[in-house]
Structure formats: structure tokens, C-alpha cells
Amino acid sequence: MILHGAKRSGKTIANNDLFLLELKRVRKLANNLKIKEAKYILAGYSLGNLERNVLSELRNKYGLKFELNKHNEFELLGVKVCCFGHGKINDMDRIRGMTAFGAYINEGTTGAEKVVREILNRCSIEGSRVIMDTNPDNPEHYIKKDYIDKADNERIIELSFTLYDNSFLSKIYIKNIEAVTPSGVFFQRDILGKWTTAEGAVYQDFDKDKHVISDISSYKFIDYVAGIDWGYEHFGALCVFGITETGEFILLETDRKQHKEIDYWVSKLHQIKRKYGNVDIYADSARPEHVARCRREKLRVHNADKAILAGVERVASLLKRDKLLIYDSKDFLEEVYSYVWDKKSGLPCKVSDDLMDAIRYAIYNYREKKEFKIITS
């Protein structure tokens, strides 16, 4: 059974409860088959995601205690629950060879296809069941094409949810979520639960008249953050944001150059350090030698978490709420209008995106330093 649809629609909460019911059923099934040790697969993008989405939620709701052994297994309701990540292809090696009475797959679309299929293959005992929850993705995603579209309410059951289906959410909360969710594909997926193709401009809520400013004298900055995308044949790009008391991210400086060696970028980063202090700089991790060079120069350069869709959504949400403002606009305007979705991949096109990447690194990774708070006022 696959529960799919909008974020915060209650899919995981429902499946968490169903998971407990399934363990009770599995124990009875194992007893009937005279099998002492019944195994069940619990899989998520990573073990950390499982902890946040499933285990901690069940602890808080029911007071359950999970004591994982060195193999990331625990006993619950007479069943051995085996925890696995499914987000990386090498996760498959940990799953091979076992036989399970069922599986709970959390965040299905984040799973590597071969790993998810291996989990399904492991559930080979008669009476085995698999439950899954997932947010929507590209309509060509294998979860949609191979499972949801083939649901027959017998072998495969699928249930779809919108944000409005969650009756536990207040009207005020729903309005706030609507207000901060970017237009386009993010609204279609996150609110309406649709498997929608991303198309058109990535930042549909960008409005030059609202978001480009010519004076920053009235803003009080409480912090700064920078991002850098290394380049040579393609453009290298650097950006610096000032963060205000009320949560605005103001693009203060940019630099976008082609055919520049690392010495040039190190010099620029030292200029930023002198001007704004020893700020955190989030860099493209594809060039570890550049990151190492900057660290030798006593610059606070970190490998960025380059999550594309999550990062784009964070930037787009700031634009939606008019919390991303552009002071140094020339380089930004050269890229933002040509920053469009690739229909086939469901990701932004890799054309004229260097500054867009640097901006994403800075904004998305800033949350690692300080808790990112949504300000809806």
C-alpha cells in the first residue's frame, strides 16, 4: 500500500501507526508458520531520516523504547525490525540475502530504484505486505510509473492526499503554509499532492520591482553568509548575503567570472573576510583541493550540502515571502530569467546557473549554523 501526496498531509503518521499493526500481524503469521524469529524491514533515505520520521515520532506518541544493536536492529512486539537506508545504491548490499515478513518504506521516492526493488524481493513469505509513504516527484519517477499507476486495489493499493485532507491542521496553519510555499511545481506537489512536471522559470515568484532594492541603509544585519561555485571554463560565482533581524536575506555582493584561477577566488574571499568578518562560506564540494587551499588560508570554507530541490525550494520560499532581496543585482539578473526547469530530469537546467548554485549553497546551508525560522509576518 502506497500513501502519497502533499507534505504535512498525515501520510507518515498514518503509516507509523499501521507499522505497529503490521508487526502484530506478522507475529501471528510467524506463529502460524512456527517461525521463531520473524524479521521486518524498516527503510528510509538514511538511518538519520528513519530516526526523525519514524522512531522519534513513535517514542513521543506511545512512549516506546527502541534499543538498536550493532546491526541497527531492534525487537518490537515479538518481531525483529531491521533498519536500513535506501537512498544510496550501496545500501543494497546490506539487504541482500535476508527474508522478511514485510517492509515499511519511508520517503519512497528518495530511494535508489535497485535498493527499493531489492527490499520488495526480500518480502517473499506468503502473507508479506509492504507499506510505503512518499511525497510526489516527477510523473516519470519509477514509483509513480511502476507502482502507483499500476495500482489495482488488490495487489497494489494507493491513496493520495492533499494538505487539506489533514483535519488536524488549523485553518491558520494551512494559510501560513500556502503563503510560504513557492508557486509552480512546489505548490502543486507540496500542497495539492500532484505528480507534476517542473517547467518554466525556477523562481516564478521573483519580481524585479519588489525584490531588487537600491538602498540598504535601513537594514540592520545580524549575520553574514557566503556561497561559492568553483569554475574555470564555466563561470565561477561568489555571493555574500546579509541576514537581518527580521529574517531577510539580502544579496550584498556577487562576483561571476570565467577563466579565473583559485588564487583569484582566494583573494576575493579574503576581501570578504576583511569587510564582513570571518563569515561561513559554503562551497561546491566537487573541488576539494580548492576547499583545502581556502582552509590553509584560514578562511571558514565548508563543503556545501548541494541538495538541489530542497535548496531551490528554500530560496524560492524566501522569494515567495519577499524575504530574499537583491542589492547587487547585475549578475543575478543575468542568470535568474534563464534559470529554468529541465522537463526530463525535473531539475534546473545546467545552463547559466553558476550564481544560482552559489546562492543555493549559502541560503540552504545557513540553517546548519543557526536554526532557520520561518517568519510569516
C-alpha positions as CSV (number, residue, x, y, z in Angstrom):
1,M,0.0,0.0,0.0
2,I,1.4,3.4,-1.0
3,L,0.3,6.6,0.7
4,H,1.4,9.5,-1.4
5,G,0.7,13.2,-1.6
6,A,1.2,16.6,0.0
7,K,3.7,17.3,2.7
8,R,2.1,17.5,6.2
9,S,-0.9,15.6,5.0
10,G,-0.5,12.9,7.6
11,K,0.9,10.1,5.4
12,T,3.8,9.2,7.7
13,I,1.7,9.5,10.9
14,A,-0.8,7.0,9.4
15,N,1.9,4.6,8.2
16,N,3.7,4.8,11.6
17,D,0.5,3.5,13.3
18,L,0.0,1.0,10.5
19,F,3.6,-0.2,11.1
20,L,2.7,-1.2,14.6
21,L,-0.4,-3.1,13.5
22,E,1.7,-4.8,10.9
23,L,4.2,-6.0,13.5
24,K,1.3,-7.6,15.5
25,R,0.0,-9.3,12.3
26,V,3.5,-10.5,11.4
27,R,4.0,-12.1,14.8
28,K,0.7,-14.0,14.5
29,L,1.7,-15.1,10.9
30,A,5.1,-16.3,12.1
31,N,3.4,-18.2,14.9
32,N,1.1,-20.0,12.5
33,L,4.2,-20.9,10.4
34,K,6.1,-22.0,13.5
35,I,8.8,-19.5,12.8
36,K,10.5,-18.2,16.0
37,E,12.4,-15.2,14.6
38,A,10.2,-13.0,12.3
39,K,12.1,-10.2,10.5
40,Y,10.7,-7.0,9.2
41,I,12.4,-4.3,7.2
42,L,12.2,-0.6,8.2
43,A,13.8,1.5,5.5
44,G,14.3,5.3,4.9
45,Y,16.5,7.5,2.9
46,S,19.1,7.2,5.8
47,L,19.1,5.9,9.3
48,G,19.0,9.5,10.5
49,N,15.8,10.1,8.5
50,L,14.3,7.0,10.0
51,E,15.1,8.3,13.4
52,R,13.4,11.6,12.7
53,N,10.4,10.5,10.7
54,V,9.5,7.2,12.4
55,L,11.3,6.2,15.6
56,S,11.2,9.5,17.4
57,E,7.6,10.0,16.4
58,L,6.6,6.6,17.9
59,R,8.6,7.3,21.0
60,N,6.8,10.6,21.5
61,K,3.4,9.3,20.7
62,Y,3.4,5.9,22.5
63,G,6.4,6.1,24.9
64,L,8.1,3.2,23.0
65,K,11.8,2.4,23.5
66,F,14.0,1.2,20.7
67,E,17.3,-0.4,21.6
68,L,19.2,-0.8,18.3
69,N,22.0,-3.4,18.3
70,K,25.2,-3.0,16.3
71,H,23.4,-4.2,13.2
72,N,20.7,-1.5,13.5
73,E,18.1,-4.0,14.6
74,F,15.6,-3.9,17.5
75,E,12.8,-6.1,18.9
76,L,9.3,-4.8,19.0
77,L,6.0,-6.8,19.5
78,G,7.9,-10.0,19.1
79,V,9.4,-9.1,15.7
80,K,13.0,-8.3,14.8
81,V,12.9,-5.0,13.0
82,C,15.9,-4.5,10.7
83,C,16.6,-0.8,9.8
84,F,18.2,0.2,6.5
85,G,18.9,3.2,4.4
86,H,17.6,3.1,0.9
87,G,19.0,6.3,-0.6
88,K,22.3,5.0,-1.9
89,I,23.0,2.1,-4.2
90,N,25.5,0.5,-1.8
91,D,22.6,0.2,0.8
92,M,21.5,-2.8,-1.3
93,D,24.4,-5.0,-0.1
94,R,23.2,-4.8,3.4
95,I,19.7,-6.0,2.5
96,R,20.6,-8.9,0.2
97,G,20.1,-12.4,1.5
98,M,17.5,-11.8,4.2
99,T,13.9,-13.0,4.1
100,A,11.3,-10.6,5.6
101,F,7.7,-10.8,6.5
102,G,7.2,-7.3,5.3
103,A,8.6,-3.8,5.0
104,Y,7.8,-0.2,5.8
105,I,9.5,2.1,3.3
106,N,9.5,5.8,4.4
107,E,10.1,8.5,1.8
108,G,9.8,6.2,-1.1
109,T,10.8,8.5,-4.0
110,T,14.1,9.2,-2.3
111,G,15.1,5.5,-2.5
112,A,17.5,4.2,-5.1
113,E,15.5,2.1,-7.5
114,K,17.6,-1.0,-7.2
115,V,17.5,-0.8,-3.4
116,V,13.7,-0.4,-3.3
117,R,13.3,-3.3,-5.6
118,E,15.6,-5.4,-3.5
119,I,13.5,-4.7,-0.4
120,L,10.4,-5.8,-2.2
121,N,12.2,-9.0,-3.3
122,R,13.2,-9.8,0.3
123,C,9.5,-9.8,1.3
124,S,8.9,-13.3,-0.1
125,I,7.0,-15.1,2.7
126,E,3.3,-15.7,1.8
127,G,1.3,-13.0,3.5
128,S,4.0,-10.4,3.4
129,R,3.0,-6.8,3.0
130,V,4.8,-3.6,2.1
131,I,3.7,-0.2,3.2
132,M,5.2,3.0,1.7
133,D,4.8,6.7,2.1
134,T,6.2,9.3,-0.3
135,N,5.9,12.9,-1.5
136,P,5.2,13.4,-5.2
137,D,8.0,13.8,-7.7
138,N,8.3,13.8,-11.4
139,P,5.4,11.9,-13.0
140,E,8.1,9.7,-14.8
141,H,9.5,8.6,-11.5
142,Y,9.6,4.8,-11.2
143,I,7.5,4.8,-8.0
144,K,4.7,6.5,-10.0
145,K,5.0,4.6,-13.2
146,D,5.7,1.1,-11.9
147,Y,3.6,1.0,-8.8
148,I,1.1,3.8,-8.3
149,D,-0.1,3.8,-11.9
150,K,-0.5,0.0,-11.7
151,A,-2.5,0.0,-8.5
152,D,-5.5,-2.4,-8.8
153,N,-6.7,-2.2,-5.2
154,E,-5.8,-5.9,-4.8
155,R,-2.1,-6.4,-5.3
156,I,-1.3,-2.7,-5.0
157,I,-3.3,-0.1,-3.2
158,E,-2.6,3.6,-3.5
159,L,-4.1,6.5,-1.6
160,S,-3.5,10.2,-2.5
161,F,-3.6,13.1,-0.1
162,T,-3.7,16.9,-0.3
163,L,-2.7,19.2,2.6
164,Y,-6.4,19.9,3.1
165,D,-7.1,16.3,3.9
166,N,-5.3,16.6,7.2
167,S,-8.2,17.6,9.5
168,F,-5.8,18.1,12.5
169,L,-4.3,21.2,10.8
170,S,-5.8,24.6,11.7
171,K,-7.0,26.9,9.0
172,I,-4.4,29.5,10.2
173,Y,-1.6,26.9,9.8
174,I,-2.8,25.9,6.3
175,K,-2.9,29.6,5.3
176,N,0.6,30.1,6.6
177,I,1.9,27.1,4.7
178,E,0.1,28.3,1.5
179,A,1.8,31.7,2.0
180,V,5.3,30.4,2.2
181,T,5.1,27.7,-0.4
182,P,6.6,28.8,-3.8
183,S,4.4,29.0,-6.8
184,G,4.6,26.4,-9.6
185,V,5.8,22.8,-9.0
186,F,6.4,23.2,-5.3
187,F,2.7,24.3,-4.7
188,Q,1.4,21.6,-7.0
189,R,3.4,18.9,-5.1
190,D,3.6,20.2,-1.5
191,I,0.1,21.4,-1.2
192,L,-2.0,19.6,-3.8
193,G,0.0,16.4,-3.8
194,K,0.3,16.2,-7.5
195,W,3.0,14.4,-9.5
196,T,3.7,17.4,-11.6
197,T,6.4,18.1,-14.2
198,A,8.6,21.0,-13.3
199,E,8.6,23.5,-16.2
200,G,9.2,27.2,-16.9
201,A,11.1,29.6,-14.7
202,V,12.5,28.0,-11.5
203,Y,11.9,31.1,-9.4
204,Q,8.4,32.1,-10.6
205,D,7.8,34.4,-7.7
206,F,10.8,36.6,-8.5
207,D,9.6,40.2,-9.2
208,K,12.2,42.7,-10.1
209,D,10.1,45.6,-8.9
210,K,9.7,44.0,-5.4
211,H,12.9,42.1,-4.9
212,V,15.6,44.4,-6.3
213,I,16.5,47.2,-3.9
214,S,18.8,50.2,-4.3
215,D,19.3,51.2,-0.7
216,I,20.2,49.0,2.3
217,S,20.8,51.8,4.9
218,S,17.6,51.0,6.8
219,Y,18.5,47.3,7.3
220,K,20.3,46.0,10.4
221,F,22.4,43.0,9.7
222,I,22.9,40.4,12.4
223,D,24.9,37.9,10.4
224,Y,26.5,37.2,7.0
225,V,26.9,34.1,4.9
226,A,28.6,33.4,1.6
227,G,28.5,30.8,-1.2
228,I,30.9,29.9,-3.9
229,D,30.6,27.8,-7.1
230,W,34.1,27.0,-8.5
231,G,34.6,27.4,-12.2
232,Y,37.1,27.9,-15.0
233,E,35.7,27.1,-18.4
234,H,32.3,27.7,-17.0
235,F,31.8,30.8,-14.8
236,G,32.9,30.7,-11.2
237,A,30.5,32.6,-8.9
238,L,30.6,34.1,-5.5
239,C,27.8,35.7,-3.4
240,V,27.5,37.3,0.0
241,F,24.3,37.7,2.0
242,G,23.5,39.8,4.9
243,I,20.8,38.4,7.3
244,T,18.6,40.9,9.0
245,E,16.8,40.9,12.4
246,T,13.5,40.1,10.6
247,G,14.8,37.2,8.5
248,E,15.6,38.9,5.2
249,F,18.5,37.5,3.2
250,I,19.9,40.5,1.2
251,L,22.3,39.8,-1.6
252,L,25.0,42.3,-0.9
253,E,27.8,41.3,-3.3
254,T,28.4,38.9,-6.2
255,D,31.3,38.1,-8.5
256,R,30.9,36.0,-11.6
257,K,34.0,35.4,-13.7
258,Q,35.3,33.0,-16.3
259,H,38.9,31.7,-16.6
260,K,40.0,32.7,-13.1
261,E,42.4,30.5,-11.1
262,I,42.0,29.6,-7.5
263,D,44.3,32.5,-6.5
264,Y,41.7,35.0,-7.7
265,W,38.9,33.4,-5.7
266,V,41.1,33.1,-2.5
267,S,41.9,36.8,-2.9
268,K,38.1,37.7,-3.2
269,L,37.3,35.6,-0.1
270,H,40.0,37.4,1.9
271,Q,38.4,40.7,0.8
272,I,35.0,39.4,2.1
273,K,36.7,38.4,5.4
274,R,38.1,41.9,5.8
275,K,34.8,43.5,5.1
276,Y,32.3,41.3,6.8
277,G,34.4,39.3,9.3
278,N,35.3,35.6,9.2
279,V,32.0,34.5,7.7
280,D,30.9,31.0,6.9
281,I,31.4,30.3,3.2
282,Y,29.7,27.3,1.6
283,A,31.5,25.9,-1.4
284,D,31.0,23.4,-4.1
285,S,32.4,20.1,-2.8
286,A,33.4,19.0,-6.3
287,R,36.8,20.7,-5.9
288,P,38.2,19.5,-2.5
289,E,41.6,20.9,-3.4
290,H,40.1,24.4,-3.5
291,V,38.4,23.9,-0.2
292,A,41.6,22.7,1.3
293,R,43.5,25.7,0.0
294,C,41.0,28.1,1.5
295,R,41.2,26.4,4.9
296,R,45.0,26.7,4.8
297,E,44.4,30.4,4.3
298,K,42.3,30.5,7.5
299,L,39.1,31.0,5.6
300,R,35.9,29.4,7.0
301,V,35.1,27.4,3.9
302,H,32.8,24.4,4.3
303,N,31.7,21.7,1.8
304,A,28.1,22.7,0.9
305,D,25.2,20.3,1.1
306,K,24.2,20.6,-2.5
307,A,20.7,19.2,-2.3
308,I,19.1,20.6,-5.4
309,L,15.4,20.5,-5.0
310,A,15.5,21.2,-1.2
311,G,17.9,24.1,-1.8
312,V,15.9,25.6,-4.6
313,E,12.7,25.3,-2.6
314,R,14.4,27.2,0.3
315,V,15.4,30.0,-2.0
316,A,12.0,30.1,-3.7
317,S,10.2,30.2,-0.4
318,L,12.2,33.3,0.6
319,L,11.2,34.9,-2.7
320,K,7.6,33.9,-2.1
321,R,7.6,35.7,1.3
322,D,9.6,38.7,0.0
323,K,12.4,37.7,2.3
324,L,15.1,37.5,-0.4
325,L,16.1,40.9,-1.6
326,I,18.7,41.7,-4.3
327,Y,21.0,44.7,-3.7
328,D,23.9,43.8,-6.0
329,S,21.6,42.8,-9.0
330,K,23.6,42.8,-12.2
331,D,24.9,39.2,-12.1
332,F,21.7,37.9,-10.5
333,L,19.6,39.3,-13.3
334,E,21.8,37.8,-15.9
335,E,21.0,34.3,-14.6
336,V,17.6,34.3,-12.9
337,Y,15.5,34.7,-16.0
338,S,17.3,31.9,-17.9
339,Y,17.2,29.6,-14.8
340,V,14.5,27.2,-16.0
341,W,13.4,23.6,-15.3
342,D,14.5,20.7,-17.4
343,K,11.3,18.8,-18.0
344,K,13.2,15.5,-18.5
345,S,15.2,15.5,-15.3
346,G,12.9,17.5,-13.1
347,L,15.8,19.6,-12.1
348,P,17.0,23.1,-13.1
349,C,18.8,23.2,-16.5
350,K,22.6,23.2,-16.1
351,V,23.0,26.4,-18.2
352,S,24.0,29.7,-16.8
353,D,23.4,28.5,-13.3
354,D,26.7,29.3,-11.5
355,L,25.5,32.2,-9.4
356,M,22.2,30.4,-8.8
357,D,24.2,27.4,-7.4
358,A,26.3,29.7,-5.1
359,I,23.1,31.4,-3.8
360,R,21.6,28.0,-3.1
361,Y,24.7,26.8,-1.2
362,A,24.7,29.9,1.0
363,I,21.0,30.0,1.8
364,Y,20.3,26.3,2.2
365,N,23.4,25.6,4.3
366,Y,22.9,28.6,6.6
367,R,20.4,26.5,8.6
368,E,23.3,24.2,9.7
369,K,24.8,27.1,11.6
370,K,21.6,28.6,13.1
371,E,18.1,27.2,13.2
372,F,16.2,28.5,10.2
373,K,13.0,30.1,11.4
374,I,10.0,30.8,9.1
375,I,8.9,34.4,9.6
376,T,5.4,34.8,8.1
377,S,4.6,38.3,9.3
